Amino acid sequence: MKAIKLLISGIACLIFLTGCNEFYQPVAKDTVMIKKINQVMPENKLEYPGTLSEDTVKTLSVDAVNRLLKTNLLVEDINLEVSASDLQEIKSMLYSIIGDTSADPLVRYKTELNAIPNGIYRVIITNPHNPYIQYTVALNSKDGDILEINNYARTEYSPGKGSEPDKDEAIFTAKQFLKRLSDVNPDELELGKDSFFWGATNDATLFFRDKKTKKTRYVVSVDSSTKEISGFSKGIMTVLSYSYLANLSQSD
Protein backbone atom coordinates (compact mmCIF):
# COMPACT_ATOMS: atom_id res chain seq x y z
CA MET A 1 0.00 0.00 0.00
CA LYS A 2 2.85 2.39 0.84
CA ALA A 3 4.48 1.65 -2.50
CA ILE A 4 1.30 2.50 -4.38
CA LYS A 5 0.85 5.72 -2.41
CA LEU A 6 4.42 6.75 -3.19
CA LEU A 7 4.07 5.91 -6.86
CA ILE A 8 0.89 8.00 -7.13
CA SER A 9 2.51 10.87 -5.23
CA GLY A 10 5.55 10.86 -7.50
CA ILE A 11 3.37 10.98 -10.62
CA ALA A 12 1.30 13.83 -9.18
CA CYS A 13 4.46 15.79 -8.43
CA LEU A 14 5.81 15.44 -11.94
CA ILE A 15 2.47 16.42 -13.50
CA PHE A 16 2.41 19.56 -11.35
CA LEU A 17 5.95 20.55 -12.23
CA THR A 18 5.76 19.98 -15.99
CA GLY A 19 2.12 20.41 -16.95
CA CYS A 20 -0.75 18.03 -17.50
CA ASN A 21 -2.07 18.53 -21.04
CA GLU A 22 -0.15 15.92 -23.02
CA PHE A 23 2.15 13.05 -22.11
CA TYR A 24 4.61 10.72 -23.75
CA GLN A 25 3.00 7.86 -25.64
CA PRO A 26 3.27 5.01 -25.09
CA VAL A 27 4.11 4.95 -21.41
CA ALA A 28 6.01 1.93 -20.16
CA LYS A 29 5.22 0.26 -16.84
CA ASP A 30 6.69 2.24 -13.91
CA THR A 31 7.45 5.17 -16.26
CA VAL A 32 6.50 8.61 -14.99
CA MET A 33 4.25 10.54 -17.36
CA ILE A 34 5.61 13.94 -18.34
CA LYS A 35 4.66 16.54 -20.95
CA LYS A 36 7.11 17.06 -23.83
CA ILE A 37 9.43 19.98 -23.11
CA ASN A 38 8.86 21.65 -26.48
CA GLN A 39 5.37 22.55 -25.30
CA VAL A 40 6.49 24.28 -22.10
CA MET A 41 5.76 27.99 -22.29
CA PRO A 42 8.93 30.15 -22.52
CA GLU A 43 7.98 32.22 -19.48
CA ASN A 44 8.26 29.11 -17.30
CA LYS A 45 11.98 28.85 -17.96
CA LEU A 46 14.42 30.25 -15.45
CA GLU A 47 16.58 32.59 -17.52
CA TYR A 48 17.52 35.33 -15.12
CA PRO A 49 20.84 36.04 -13.38
CA GLY A 50 21.88 33.36 -10.93
CA THR A 51 20.44 30.51 -13.00
CA LEU A 52 22.57 28.03 -14.91
CA SER A 53 22.40 27.96 -18.70
CA GLU A 54 20.47 25.16 -20.38
CA ASP A 55 23.63 23.74 -21.95
CA THR A 56 25.33 23.61 -18.56
CA VAL A 57 22.31 21.85 -17.07
CA LYS A 58 22.39 19.22 -19.81
CA THR A 59 26.10 18.59 -19.31
CA LEU A 60 25.74 18.29 -15.53
CA SER A 61 22.79 15.92 -15.89
CA VAL A 62 24.58 13.51 -18.21
CA ASP A 63 27.67 13.59 -16.02
CA ALA A 64 25.58 12.85 -12.91
CA VAL A 65 23.81 9.88 -14.51
CA ASN A 66 27.12 8.42 -15.70
CA ARG A 67 28.85 8.99 -12.37
CA LEU A 68 26.12 7.94 -9.95
CA LEU A 69 24.35 5.23 -11.94
CA LYS A 70 27.50 3.83 -13.57
CA THR A 71 26.37 4.38 -17.14
CA ASN A 72 28.23 5.64 -20.21
CA LEU A 73 25.85 8.06 -21.90
CA LEU A 74 27.09 10.29 -24.71
CA VAL A 75 25.33 13.59 -25.37
CA GLU A 76 25.32 12.99 -29.11
CA ASP A 77 23.48 9.68 -28.68
CA ILE A 78 20.57 10.89 -26.54
CA ASN A 79 17.82 13.49 -26.42
CA LEU A 80 17.75 15.90 -23.48
CA GLU A 81 14.73 18.03 -22.67
CA VAL A 82 14.83 20.70 -19.98
CA SER A 83 12.04 22.33 -18.00
CA ALA A 84 12.07 24.57 -14.96
CA SER A 85 10.02 25.33 -11.87
CA ASP A 86 10.59 28.56 -9.98
CA LEU A 87 10.49 28.88 -6.22
CA GLN A 88 6.90 30.10 -6.14
CA GLU A 89 5.70 27.02 -8.04
CA ILE A 90 7.53 24.78 -5.61
CA LYS A 91 6.00 26.56 -2.63
CA SER A 92 2.55 26.09 -4.15
CA MET A 93 3.29 22.42 -4.60
CA LEU A 94 4.22 22.11 -0.93
CA TYR A 95 0.91 23.64 0.15
CA SER A 96 -0.88 21.21 -2.14
CA ILE A 97 0.97 18.27 -0.61
CA ILE A 98 0.60 19.26 3.03
CA GLY A 99 -3.04 20.28 2.78
CA ASP A 100 -4.98 22.05 5.50
CA THR A 101 -2.87 21.57 8.60
CA SER A 102 -1.48 23.71 11.37
CA ALA A 103 2.07 23.09 10.12
CA ASP A 104 3.18 25.71 7.59
CA PRO A 105 5.28 23.91 4.96
CA LEU A 106 7.27 27.07 4.27
CA VAL A 107 8.43 26.95 7.88
CA ARG A 108 8.93 23.19 8.08
CA TYR A 109 10.97 23.10 4.86
CA LYS A 110 12.65 26.48 5.22
CA THR A 111 16.15 24.97 4.95
CA GLU A 112 15.28 23.01 1.80
CA LEU A 113 13.65 26.06 0.18
CA ASN A 114 16.52 28.37 1.07
CA ALA A 115 18.83 25.99 -0.79
CA ILE A 116 16.93 26.54 -4.07
CA PRO A 117 16.31 30.32 -4.30
CA ASN A 118 15.96 30.16 -8.10
CA GLY A 119 13.99 26.92 -8.20
CA ILE A 120 14.92 23.68 -9.93
CA TYR A 121 15.62 22.35 -13.39
CA ARG A 122 14.26 19.01 -14.52
CA VAL A 123 15.92 17.07 -17.34
CA ILE A 124 14.38 14.18 -19.24
CA ILE A 125 16.82 11.90 -21.05
CA THR A 126 15.47 9.71 -23.85
CA ASN A 127 16.81 7.46 -26.56
CA PRO A 128 16.11 9.01 -30.00
CA HIS A 129 15.20 5.56 -31.32
CA ASN A 130 12.32 4.86 -28.90
CA PRO A 131 9.66 6.96 -27.13
CA TYR A 132 10.33 5.89 -23.57
CA ILE A 133 11.89 7.97 -20.83
CA GLN A 134 15.24 6.53 -19.76
CA TYR A 135 16.39 8.87 -16.99
CA THR A 136 15.13 11.95 -15.17
CA VAL A 137 17.32 14.39 -13.27
CA ALA A 138 16.45 17.31 -10.97
CA LEU A 139 19.04 20.00 -10.30
CA ASN A 140 19.33 23.14 -8.22
CA SER A 141 18.93 25.95 -10.78
CA LYS A 142 21.47 28.10 -8.97
CA ASP A 143 24.47 25.80 -8.57
CA GLY A 144 23.66 22.56 -10.40
CA ASP A 145 23.55 20.42 -7.27
CA ILE A 146 21.92 17.10 -8.15
CA LEU A 147 18.71 16.74 -6.16
CA GLU A 148 17.27 13.65 -7.80
CA ILE A 149 17.99 10.94 -10.38
CA ASN A 150 15.69 8.17 -11.55
CA ASN A 151 16.51 5.30 -13.88
CA TYR A 152 13.64 4.02 -16.03
CA ALA A 153 15.86 2.27 -18.60
CA ARG A 154 15.67 -1.07 -16.84
CA THR A 155 14.53 -4.57 -17.64
CA GLU A 156 11.33 -5.54 -15.86
CA TYR A 157 12.02 -8.11 -13.18
CA SER A 158 9.74 -10.62 -11.49
CA PRO A 159 11.27 -12.72 -8.69
CA GLY A 160 10.92 -16.45 -9.16
CA LYS A 161 8.38 -18.33 -7.11
CA GLY A 162 9.61 -18.75 -3.59
CA SER A 163 12.51 -16.30 -4.03
CA GLU A 164 12.97 -13.44 -1.61
CA PRO A 165 15.34 -10.49 -2.26
CA ASP A 166 17.89 -9.81 0.44
CA LYS A 167 16.91 -6.74 2.47
CA ASP A 168 20.30 -6.49 4.14
CA GLU A 169 21.96 -6.43 0.74
CA ALA A 170 19.69 -3.60 -0.38
CA ILE A 171 20.48 -1.59 2.75
CA PHE A 172 24.21 -2.16 2.28
CA THR A 173 24.03 -1.06 -1.37
CA ALA A 174 22.14 2.11 -0.45
CA LYS A 175 24.58 3.02 2.31
CA GLN A 176 27.57 2.48 0.03
CA PHE A 177 25.95 4.80 -2.50
CA LEU A 178 25.40 7.52 0.09
CA LYS A 179 29.08 7.37 1.03
CA ARG A 180 29.90 8.41 -2.53
CA LEU A 181 27.95 11.65 -2.16
CA SER A 182 30.13 14.53 -1.01
CA ASP A 183 27.55 16.08 1.33
CA VAL A 184 26.71 12.97 3.34
CA ASN A 185 27.90 12.07 6.82
CA PRO A 186 26.66 8.47 7.35
CA ASP A 187 27.08 8.80 11.10
CA GLU A 188 24.31 11.42 11.17
CA LEU A 189 21.77 9.18 9.42
CA GLU A 190 19.50 6.31 10.36
CA LEU A 191 17.18 4.13 8.33
CA GLY A 192 13.66 5.52 8.60
CA LYS A 193 10.88 3.36 9.97
CA ASP A 194 8.89 3.91 6.77
CA SER A 195 11.40 2.27 4.43
CA PHE A 196 9.85 -0.54 2.45
CA PHE A 197 11.12 -3.29 0.22
CA TRP A 198 10.22 -4.67 -3.17
CA GLY A 199 6.93 -2.88 -3.63
CA ALA A 200 4.91 -2.12 -6.75
CA THR A 201 7.98 -1.02 -8.72
CA ASN A 202 10.12 -4.03 -7.71
CA ASP A 203 12.53 -1.62 -6.03
CA ALA A 204 13.65 -1.42 -2.44
CA THR A 205 13.00 2.16 -1.36
CA LEU A 206 14.92 3.29 1.70
CA PHE A 207 14.40 6.52 3.62
CA PHE A 208 17.42 7.83 5.49
CA ARG A 209 16.64 10.45 8.09
CA ASP A 210 18.62 12.71 10.38
CA LYS A 211 19.15 11.06 13.76
CA LYS A 212 18.46 14.30 15.61
CA THR A 213 15.65 15.97 13.68
CA LYS A 214 14.08 12.73 12.33
CA LYS A 215 13.55 14.56 9.04
CA THR A 216 14.12 12.51 5.88
CA ARG A 217 17.25 13.70 4.11
CA TYR A 218 17.79 11.06 1.43
CA VAL A 219 15.67 8.50 -0.37
CA VAL A 220 17.51 5.71 -2.20
CA SER A 221 15.99 3.04 -4.46
CA VAL A 222 17.71 -0.26 -5.25
CA ASP A 223 16.78 -2.36 -8.29
CA SER A 224 15.63 -5.80 -7.17
CA SER A 225 17.07 -7.48 -10.26
CA THR A 226 20.52 -5.94 -10.58
CA LYS A 227 20.96 -4.84 -6.94
CA GLU A 228 22.14 -1.52 -8.38
CA ILE A 229 20.94 1.98 -7.51
CA SER A 230 17.87 2.90 -9.55
CA GLY A 231 17.28 6.34 -8.09
CA PHE A 232 17.82 8.78 -5.26
CA SER A 233 16.36 12.03 -3.97
CA LYS A 234 17.55 14.61 -1.48
CA GLY A 235 16.57 18.03 -0.19
CA ILE A 236 13.27 19.40 -1.42
CA MET A 237 12.85 16.46 -3.82
CA THR A 238 12.34 14.03 -0.94
CA VAL A 239 9.15 15.96 -0.24
CA LEU A 240 7.99 16.65 -3.80
CA SER A 241 8.56 13.08 -4.99
CA TYR A 242 7.51 11.34 -1.77
CA SER A 243 4.64 13.44 -0.44
CA TYR A 244 3.64 10.50 1.77
CA LEU A 245 6.61 11.42 3.96
CA ALA A 246 5.44 14.99 4.39
CA ASN A 247 2.02 13.96 5.65
CA LEU A 248 3.43 11.17 7.78
CA SER A 249 5.94 13.44 9.52
CA GLN A 250 3.09 15.47 11.02
CA SER A 251 2.36 12.57 13.32
CA ASP A 252 5.99 11.85 14.31
Contacts in CASP RR format, 6 or more apart in sequence:
PFRMAT RR
TARGET T0000
AUTHOR 0000-0000-0000
METHOD contacts of the structure
MODEL  1
MKAIKLLISGIACLIFLTGCNEFYQPVAKDTVMIKKINQVMPENKLEYPG
TLSEDTVKTLSVDAVNRLLKTNLLVEDINLEVSASDLQEIKSMLYSIIGD
TSADPLVRYKTELNAIPNGIYRVIITNPHNPYIQYTVALNSKDGDILEIN
NYARTEYSPGKGSEPDKDEAIFTAKQFLKRLSDVNPDELELGKDSFFWGA
TNDATLFFRDKKTKKTRYVVSVDSSTKEISGFSKGIMTVLSYSYLANLSQ
SD
2 194 0 8 1.000
2 196 0 8 1.000
2 244 0 8 1.000
3 196 0 8 1.000
3 199 0 8 1.000
3 200 0 8 1.000
3 201 0 8 1.000
3 205 0 8 1.000
4 200 0 8 1.000
5 244 0 8 1.000
6 205 0 8 1.000
6 242 0 8 1.000
6 244 0 8 1.000
7 30 0 8 1.000
7 200 0 8 1.000
7 201 0 8 1.000
9 97 0 8 1.000
9 241 0 8 1.000
9 242 0 8 1.000
9 243 0 8 1.000
9 244 0 8 1.000
10 32 0 8 1.000
10 240 0 8 1.000
10 241 0 8 1.000
10 242 0 8 1.000
10 243 0 8 1.000
11 32 0 8 1.000
11 33 0 8 1.000
12 243 0 8 1.000
13 93 0 8 1.000
13 240 0 8 1.000
13 241 0 8 1.000
13 243 0 8 1.000
14 32 0 8 1.000
14 33 0 8 1.000
14 34 0 8 1.000
14 136 0 8 1.000
15 33 0 8 1.000
15 34 0 8 1.000
16 89 0 8 1.000
16 93 0 8 1.000
16 96 0 8 1.000
17 83 0 8 1.000
17 85 0 8 1.000
17 89 0 8 1.000
17 93 0 8 1.000
17 122 0 8 1.000
17 240 0 8 1.000
18 34 0 8 1.000
18 35 0 8 1.000
18 37 0 8 1.000
18 40 0 8 1.000
18 83 0 8 1.000
18 122 0 8 1.000
19 35 0 8 1.000
19 40 0 8 1.000
20 35 0 8 1.000
21 35 0 8 1.000
21 39 0 8 1.000
22 35 0 8 1.000
22 36 0 8 1.000
22 39 0 8 1.000
23 33 0 8 1.000
23 34 0 8 1.000
23 35 0 8 1.000
24 31 0 8 1.000
24 33 0 8 1.000
24 34 0 8 1.000
24 36 0 8 1.000
24 131 0 8 1.000
24 132 0 8 1.000
24 133 0 8 1.000
25 131 0 8 1.000
26 131 0 8 1.000
26 132 0 8 1.000
27 33 0 8 1.000
27 132 0 8 1.000
28 132 0 8 1.000
28 133 0 8 1.000
28 152 0 8 1.000
29 156 0 8 1.000
30 152 0 8 1.000
30 156 0 8 1.000
30 200 0 8 1.000
30 201 0 8 1.000
30 202 0 8 1.000
31 132 0 8 1.000
31 133 0 8 1.000
31 152 0 8 1.000
32 133 0 8 1.000
32 136 0 8 1.000
32 150 0 8 1.000
32 152 0 8 1.000
34 124 0 8 1.000
34 133 0 8 1.000
34 136 0 8 1.000
36 81 0 8 1.000
37 81 0 8 1.000
37 82 0 8 1.000
37 83 0 8 1.000
37 124 0 8 1.000
38 81 0 8 1.000
40 83 0 8 1.000
44 83 0 8 1.000
44 84 0 8 1.000
44 85 0 8 1.000
44 86 0 8 1.000
45 54 0 8 1.000
45 83 0 8 1.000
45 84 0 8 1.000
46 84 0 8 1.000
46 86 0 8 1.000
46 118 0 8 1.000
46 119 0 8 1.000
46 121 0 8 1.000
46 141 0 8 1.000
48 118 0 8 1.000
50 118 0 8 1.000
50 141 0 8 1.000
50 142 0 8 1.000
51 84 0 8 1.000
51 118 0 8 1.000
51 141 0 8 1.000
51 142 0 8 1.000
52 60 0 8 1.000
52 121 0 8 1.000
52 139 0 8 1.000
52 141 0 8 1.000
52 142 0 8 1.000
52 143 0 8 1.000
52 144 0 8 1.000
54 82 0 8 1.000
56 144 0 8 1.000
57 82 0 8 1.000
57 121 0 8 1.000
57 123 0 8 1.000
57 139 0 8 1.000
57 144 0 8 1.000
58 75 0 8 1.000
58 80 0 8 1.000
58 82 0 8 1.000
58 123 0 8 1.000
59 75 0 8 1.000
60 139 0 8 1.000
60 144 0 8 1.000
60 146 0 8 1.000
61 80 0 8 1.000
61 123 0 8 1.000
61 125 0 8 1.000
61 137 0 8 1.000
61 139 0 8 1.000
62 73 0 8 1.000
62 75 0 8 1.000
62 78 0 8 1.000
62 80 0 8 1.000
62 125 0 8 1.000
64 137 0 8 1.000
64 139 0 8 1.000
64 146 0 8 1.000
64 149 0 8 1.000
65 71 0 8 1.000
65 73 0 8 1.000
65 125 0 8 1.000
65 135 0 8 1.000
65 137 0 8 1.000
65 149 0 8 1.000
65 151 0 8 1.000
66 72 0 8 1.000
66 73 0 8 1.000
68 146 0 8 1.000
68 149 0 8 1.000
68 177 0 8 1.000
68 180 0 8 1.000
68 229 0 8 1.000
68 232 0 8 1.000
69 135 0 8 1.000
69 149 0 8 1.000
69 151 0 8 1.000
69 228 0 8 1.000
69 229 0 8 1.000
69 230 0 8 1.000
69 231 0 8 1.000
70 228 0 8 1.000
73 125 0 8 1.000
73 135 0 8 1.000
77 127 0 8 1.000
77 128 0 8 1.000
78 125 0 8 1.000
78 126 0 8 1.000
78 127 0 8 1.000
78 128 0 8 1.000
78 134 0 8 1.000
79 125 0 8 1.000
79 126 0 8 1.000
79 127 0 8 1.000
79 128 0 8 1.000
80 123 0 8 1.000
80 124 0 8 1.000
80 125 0 8 1.000
81 123 0 8 1.000
81 124 0 8 1.000
81 126 0 8 1.000
82 121 0 8 1.000
82 122 0 8 1.000
82 123 0 8 1.000
83 121 0 8 1.000
83 122 0 8 1.000
83 124 0 8 1.000
84 119 0 8 1.000
84 120 0 8 1.000
84 121 0 8 1.000
84 122 0 8 1.000
84 141 0 8 1.000
85 93 0 8 1.000
85 119 0 8 1.000
85 120 0 8 1.000
85 122 0 8 1.000
86 118 0 8 1.000
86 119 0 8 1.000
87 113 0 8 1.000
87 116 0 8 1.000
87 117 0 8 1.000
87 118 0 8 1.000
87 119 0 8 1.000
89 119 0 8 1.000
90 113 0 8 1.000
90 116 0 8 1.000
90 119 0 8 1.000
90 120 0 8 1.000
90 236 0 8 1.000
90 240 0 8 1.000
91 105 0 8 1.000
91 106 0 8 1.000
91 113 0 8 1.000
93 240 0 8 1.000
94 105 0 8 1.000
94 106 0 8 1.000
94 109 0 8 1.000
94 239 0 8 1.000
94 240 0 8 1.000
94 246 0 8 1.000
95 105 0 8 1.000
97 105 0 8 1.000
97 239 0 8 1.000
97 240 0 8 1.000
97 243 0 8 1.000
97 246 0 8 1.000
97 247 0 8 1.000
98 105 0 8 1.000
98 108 0 8 1.000
98 246 0 8 1.000
98 247 0 8 1.000
101 250 0 8 1.000
103 250 0 8 1.000
105 246 0 8 1.000
106 113 0 8 1.000
108 249 0 8 1.000
109 236 0 8 1.000
109 239 0 8 1.000
112 235 0 8 1.000
112 236 0 8 1.000
112 239 0 8 1.000
113 236 0 8 1.000
115 140 0 8 1.000
115 145 0 8 1.000
115 235 0 8 1.000
115 236 0 8 1.000
116 140 0 8 1.000
116 141 0 8 1.000
116 142 0 8 1.000
116 147 0 8 1.000
116 236 0 8 1.000
117 142 0 8 1.000
118 140 0 8 1.000
118 141 0 8 1.000
118 142 0 8 1.000
119 140 0 8 1.000
119 141 0 8 1.000
119 142 0 8 1.000
120 138 0 8 1.000
120 139 0 8 1.000
120 140 0 8 1.000
120 141 0 8 1.000
120 147 0 8 1.000
120 236 0 8 1.000
120 237 0 8 1.000
121 138 0 8 1.000
121 139 0 8 1.000
121 140 0 8 1.000
121 141 0 8 1.000
121 144 0 8 1.000
122 136 0 8 1.000
122 137 0 8 1.000
122 138 0 8 1.000
122 139 0 8 1.000
123 136 0 8 1.000
123 137 0 8 1.000
123 138 0 8 1.000
123 139 0 8 1.000
124 133 0 8 1.000
124 135 0 8 1.000
124 136 0 8 1.000
125 133 0 8 1.000
125 134 0 8 1.000
125 135 0 8 1.000
125 136 0 8 1.000
125 137 0 8 1.000
126 132 0 8 1.000
126 133 0 8 1.000
126 134 0 8 1.000
127 134 0 8 1.000
127 153 0 8 1.000
132 152 0 8 1.000
132 153 0 8 1.000
133 152 0 8 1.000
134 151 0 8 1.000
134 152 0 8 1.000
134 153 0 8 1.000
135 149 0 8 1.000
135 150 0 8 1.000
135 151 0 8 1.000
135 152 0 8 1.000
135 153 0 8 1.000
136 148 0 8 1.000
136 149 0 8 1.000
136 150 0 8 1.000
136 152 0 8 1.000
137 146 0 8 1.000
137 148 0 8 1.000
137 149 0 8 1.000
138 146 0 8 1.000
138 147 0 8 1.000
138 148 0 8 1.000
138 149 0 8 1.000
138 233 0 8 1.000
138 237 0 8 1.000
139 145 0 8 1.000
139 146 0 8 1.000
139 147 0 8 1.000
140 147 0 8 1.000
147 233 0 8 1.000
147 234 0 8 1.000
147 235 0 8 1.000
147 236 0 8 1.000
147 237 0 8 1.000
148 231 0 8 1.000
148 232 0 8 1.000
148 233 0 8 1.000
148 234 0 8 1.000
148 237 0 8 1.000
148 241 0 8 1.000
149 231 0 8 1.000
149 232 0 8 1.000
150 221 0 8 1.000
150 230 0 8 1.000
150 231 0 8 1.000
151 223 0 8 1.000
151 229 0 8 1.000
151 230 0 8 1.000
151 231 0 8 1.000
154 223 0 8 1.000
154 225 0 8 1.000
154 226 0 8 1.000
154 230 0 8 1.000
155 225 0 8 1.000
156 202 0 8 1.000
157 202 0 8 1.000
157 223 0 8 1.000
157 224 0 8 1.000
157 225 0 8 1.000
158 202 0 8 1.000
159 165 0 8 1.000
159 198 0 8 1.000
159 202 0 8 1.000
159 224 0 8 1.000
165 197 0 8 1.000
165 198 0 8 1.000
165 204 0 8 1.000
165 224 0 8 1.000
167 197 0 8 1.000
167 204 0 8 1.000
169 227 0 8 1.000
170 197 0 8 1.000
170 204 0 8 1.000
170 206 0 8 1.000
170 222 0 8 1.000
170 224 0 8 1.000
170 227 0 8 1.000
171 191 0 8 1.000
171 204 0 8 1.000
171 206 0 8 1.000
173 222 0 8 1.000
173 227 0 8 1.000
173 228 0 8 1.000
173 229 0 8 1.000
174 204 0 8 1.000
174 206 0 8 1.000
174 208 0 8 1.000
174 220 0 8 1.000
174 222 0 8 1.000
174 229 0 8 1.000
175 186 0 8 1.000
177 220 0 8 1.000
177 229 0 8 1.000
177 232 0 8 1.000
178 184 0 8 1.000
178 186 0 8 1.000
178 189 0 8 1.000
178 208 0 8 1.000
178 218 0 8 1.000
178 220 0 8 1.000
179 186 0 8 1.000
181 218 0 8 1.000
181 234 0 8 1.000
184 218 0 8 1.000
188 210 0 8 1.000
188 211 0 8 1.000
188 212 0 8 1.000
189 208 0 8 1.000
189 209 0 8 1.000
189 210 0 8 1.000
189 211 0 8 1.000
189 217 0 8 1.000
189 218 0 8 1.000
190 208 0 8 1.000
190 209 0 8 1.000
190 211 0 8 1.000
191 206 0 8 1.000
191 207 0 8 1.000
191 208 0 8 1.000
191 209 0 8 1.000
192 206 0 8 1.000
192 207 0 8 1.000
192 208 0 8 1.000
192 209 0 8 1.000
192 216 0 8 1.000
194 207 0 8 1.000
194 244 0 8 1.000
194 245 0 8 1.000
194 248 0 8 1.000
195 204 0 8 1.000
195 205 0 8 1.000
195 206 0 8 1.000
195 207 0 8 1.000
196 204 0 8 1.000
196 205 0 8 1.000
197 204 0 8 1.000
197 205 0 8 1.000
198 204 0 8 1.000
198 224 0 8 1.000
199 205 0 8 1.000
201 221 0 8 1.000
202 223 0 8 1.000
202 224 0 8 1.000
202 225 0 8 1.000
203 221 0 8 1.000
203 222 0 8 1.000
203 223 0 8 1.000
203 224 0 8 1.000
203 230 0 8 1.000
204 221 0 8 1.000
204 222 0 8 1.000
204 224 0 8 1.000
205 219 0 8 1.000
205 220 0 8 1.000
205 221 0 8 1.000
206 219 0 8 1.000
206 220 0 8 1.000
206 221 0 8 1.000
206 222 0 8 1.000
207 216 0 8 1.000
207 218 0 8 1.000
207 219 0 8 1.000
207 238 0 8 1.000
207 242 0 8 1.000
207 245 0 8 1.000
208 216 0 8 1.000
208 217 0 8 1.000
208 218 0 8 1.000
208 219 0 8 1.000
208 220 0 8 1.000
209 215 0 8 1.000
209 216 0 8 1.000
209 217 0 8 1.000
210 217 0 8 1.000
214 249 0 8 1.000
214 252 0 8 1.000
215 249 0 8 1.000
216 238 0 8 1.000
216 242 0 8 1.000
216 245 0 8 1.000
216 249 0 8 1.000
217 234 0 8 1.000
217 235 0 8 1.000
217 238 0 8 1.000
218 232 0 8 1.000
218 233 0 8 1.000
218 234 0 8 1.000
218 238 0 8 1.000
219 232 0 8 1.000
219 233 0 8 1.000
219 234 0 8 1.000
219 238 0 8 1.000
219 241 0 8 1.000
219 242 0 8 1.000
219 245 0 8 1.000
220 229 0 8 1.000
220 231 0 8 1.000
220 232 0 8 1.000
221 229 0 8 1.000
221 230 0 8 1.000
221 231 0 8 1.000
221 232 0 8 1.000
222 228 0 8 1.000
222 229 0 8 1.000
222 230 0 8 1.000
223 229 0 8 1.000
223 230 0 8 1.000
233 241 0 8 1.000
233 242 0 8 1.000
238 245 0 8 1.000
239 245 0 8 1.000
239 246 0 8 1.000
END
